[in-house]
């Protein structure tokens, strides 16, 4: 994630309202297929749930994240993790693989990320991951914008995330030198056990910071956003979901 966004992440709120993120990262972890003896970088490791699983496969894994609070949560799990901006990686040919789940879309300088990952990998090393893709959360993002505009907040022209399509993503990583790039957009309705309100408060805190929304007004805004999307994102049984679209990928640094 970006350094600015990182300051708002709470490990407690993340564990309570975003446990689905590492849970849905399991297929990407299987795609990584970590092997004993490999050295792997977990880029945007968050609180280290998946980092821990990579280590359990016998690999030596290092996690990095821009959020100091998240790194502290990872440390508590016993993983090796460091506060580091993914847009300014300083590793050189150190890793057999780089893994990233639900993190790259927070890093707005995509070219810098791609160059840093390429440099961090040994020749022949692989990069495997998943991020938000083109069309991700279109309904939720639009509803939040509409609610903030009605309340008179000045909003940035674009949301502070990079939700790439296949062509754009491929262009960035080919430009960094990668080959064998395979990627796919995967629409994935994702259950929100607590409804839309805690999702807004957890995942769009940074956006509301940008708009200057005071903390005391945020619960009312989150509730209003939930009402706006009820006809679209609430199923007939009363359960809620988010309109996620994921971009899943693999690629390799030339040998």
C-alpha positions in Angstrom: 0.0 0.0 0.0 1.1 3.6 -0.3 2.9 5.1 2.7 0.1 7.6 3.2 -2.6 5.0 3.3 -0.6 2.8 5.6 -1.0 5.1 8.6 -4.7 4.3 8.9 -4.5 0.5 9.0 -5.5 -1.1 12.3 -4.5 -4.8 12.8 -7.5 -5.2 15.1 -10.0 -3.7 12.6 -8.4 -5.7 9.8 -8.7 -9.0 11.7 -12.3 -8.2 12.6 -13.5 -6.9 9.2 -11.0 -8.2 6.6 -10.2 -11.8 7.5 -11.6 -12.8 4.1 -8.6 -11.2 2.4 -6.0 -13.8 3.5 -8.6 -16.5 3.4 -9.3 -15.8 -0.3 -5.6 -15.6 -0.9 -5.2 -19.4 -0.4 -5.5 -20.1 -4.2 -2.7 -17.6 -4.9 -0.6 -19.2 -2.3 -1.2 -22.6 -4.0 -0.1 -21.0 -7.3 3.1 -19.8 -5.6 3.8 -23.3 -4.5 6.5 -22.4 -2.0 9.2 -25.0 -1.6 11.6 -25.9 1.2 14.8 -24.0 1.0 13.5 -21.2 -1.2 13.8 -17.5 -0.1 10.6 -15.6 -0.7 9.5 -12.0 -0.3 5.9 -11.3 0.8 5.3 -7.9 -0.6 2.5 -6.1 1.3 2.4 -8.8 3.9 -0.2 -7.1 6.2 -0.5 -8.9 9.5 1.4 -11.9 8.3 -1.3 -14.6 8.1 -0.2 -15.8 4.6 3.5 -15.0 5.3 3.3 -17.5 8.2 1.9 -20.2 5.8 4.7 -19.6 3.3 7.2 -20.2 6.2 5.3 -23.3 7.2 6.0 -24.8 3.8 9.7 -24.7 4.6 10.7 -21.5 2.8 12.6 -18.7 4.3 10.2 -15.8 4.0 10.6 -12.0 4.6 7.6 -9.8 4.8 7.5 -6.1 4.0 4.6 -3.6 4.4 4.3 0.2 4.6 2.2 -0.1 7.8 4.2 -0.1 11.0 1.2 -1.4 12.9 0.8 -4.3 10.6 4.5 -5.2 10.8 4.2 -5.2 14.6 1.3 -7.7 14.2 3.5 -9.8 11.9 6.3 -9.7 14.4 3.9 -11.1 17.0 3.5 -14.1 14.8 7.2 -14.7 14.8 7.8 -13.8 11.1 10.7 -11.7 9.9 9.0 -8.5 8.7 10.1 -4.9 8.0 8.4 -1.6 7.4 9.2 -0.8 3.8 7.5 1.0 0.9 6.8 -1.4 -1.9 7.5 1.5 -4.3 11.1 1.7 -3.1 12.3 -1.8 -2.6 16.1 -2.0 -2.2 16.8 -5.8 -2.5 19.1 -7.1 -5.2 18.8 -10.7 -6.6 18.0 -12.0 -3.2 14.7 -14.0 -3.7 13.7 -17.1 -5.6 10.1 -15.8 -5.6 8.1 -12.7 -4.7 4.5 -13.1 -3.5 1.8 -10.4 -3.1 -1.8 -10.7 -2.1 -4.3 -7.8 -2.1 -1.6 -5.2 -1.9 -0.3 -3.9 -5.3 -3.4 -1.8 -5.9 -2.4 0.4 -3.0 1.0 1.2 -4.6 0.3 3.9 -7.1 3.8 4.0 -8.7 3.3 0.7 -10.5 6.4 1.1 -12.6 8.6 1.6 -9.5 7.1 -1.5 -7.9 7.7 -3.6 -11.0 11.3 -2.5 -11.2 11.9 -3.2 -7.5 10.4 -6.7 -7.7 12.4 -7.4 -10.8 15.6 -6.3 -9.1 14.8 -8.3 -6.0 14.5 -11.6 -7.8 17.3 -13.9 -8.7 17.6 -14.7 -12.4 14.7 -17.1 -13.2 12.8 -16.1 -10.1 9.0 -15.9 -10.2 6.5 -13.3 -9.2 3.0 -14.6 -8.2 0.1 -12.6 -6.8 -3.3 -11.1 -6.9 -4.6 -7.5 -6.6 -7.7 -5.5 -7.3 -8.4 -5.4 -11.0 -10.3 -3.3 -13.5 -13.8 -2.7 -12.3 -13.0 -3.7 -8.7 -15.6 -2.4 -6.2 -17.3 -0.2 -8.7 -20.6 -0.2 -6.9 -19.1 0.5 -3.4 -16.7 3.1 -4.6 -19.4 5.0 -6.5 -21.8 4.9 -3.6 -19.2 6.4 -1.2 -18.3 9.1 -3.7 -22.0 10.0 -4.1 -22.6 10.1 -0.4 -19.6 12.4 0.3 -20.5 14.7 -2.6 -24.0 15.1 -1.2 -22.5 16.0 2.1 -20.4 18.7 0.4 -16.9 17.1 0.6 -14.3 17.9 -2.1 -13.1 14.7 -3.6 -10.0 13.8 -5.6 -10.7 13.1 -9.3 -9.5 9.5 -8.9 -9.6 7.0 -6.1 -6.1 6.3 -4.7 -5.8 2.8 -5.9 -4.5 1.2 -9.1 -7.1 -1.2 -10.5 -5.4 -2.3 -13.7 -6.8 -4.1 -16.7 -4.8 -7.0 -18.4 -3.3 -4.8 -21.1 -2.1 -2.1 -18.7 -0.7 -4.5 -16.2 1.1 -6.5 -18.8 2.6 -3.4 -20.3 4.0 -2.3 -16.9 5.6 -5.6 -16.1 7.0 -6.3 -19.6 8.5 -2.8 -19.4 10.3 -3.9 -16.2 11.8 -6.9 -18.0 9.5 -9.8 -17.0 8.6 -12.6 -19.3 6.0 -15.4 -19.4 3.4 -13.0 -17.9 0.0 -14.6 -17.4 -2.9 -12.8 -15.8 -6.7 -13.0 -15.6 -9.5 -10.8 -14.2 -11.7 -12.7 -11.8 -15.0 -11.2 -10.7 -15.6 -12.5 -7.2 -18.6 -11.6 -5.0 -17.1 -11.5 -1.5 -19.3 -12.0 1.5 -19.2 -9.2 4.1 -20.4 -10.8 7.4 -20.7 -7.5 9.2 -22.3 -5.7 6.2 -21.1 -2.7 4.3 -20.6 -0.3 7.2 -17.5 -1.9 8.7 -16.0 -2.5 5.2 -16.3 1.3 4.5 -14.7 2.2 7.9 -11.9 -0.3 7.4 -11.0 -0.1 3.7 -11.9 3.5 2.9 -10.5 5.3 6.0 -7.7 6.7 3.8 -10.1 8.0 1.2 -12.1 9.7 3.9 -8.9 11.2 5.2 -8.3 12.7 1.8 -11.8 14.2 1.7 -11.3 15.7 5.2 -14.1 13.6 6.9 -13.9 13.9 10.7 -13.9 10.7 12.6 -17.2 11.3 14.3 -19.1 11.6 11.1 -17.7 8.4 9.5 -20.1 5.9 11.1 -23.1 7.8 9.7 -21.5 8.0 6.3 -20.8 4.2 6.3 -24.4 3.5 7.3 -25.6 5.8 4.4 -23.4 4.0 1.9 -24.9 0.7 3.1 -28.4 2.0 2.4 -27.4 3.2 -1.0 -26.1 -0.2 -2.2 -28.7 -2.4 -0.4 -30.7 -3.2 -3.6 -27.5 -4.3 -5.4 -25.2 -5.8 -2.7 -27.7 -7.4 -0.3 -29.0 -10.9 -1.1 -32.5 -12.1 -0.6 -31.4 -13.9 2.6 -30.2 -10.5 4.1 -26.5 -11.2 3.7 -24.2 -8.6 2.1 -21.3 -8.9 -0.4 -18.7 -6.7 -2.0 -18.3 -6.5 -5.8 -14.7 -7.4 -6.0 -12.8 -8.1 -9.2 -9.3 -9.6 -8.8 -6.3 -9.6 -11.1 -4.4 -12.8 -10.6 -0.9 -13.2 -12.2 2.3 -15.1 -12.6 5.5 -14.1 -14.4 9.2 -14.8 -14.4 12.5 -12.9 -14.5 14.6 -14.2 -17.4 17.4 -16.6 -16.4 
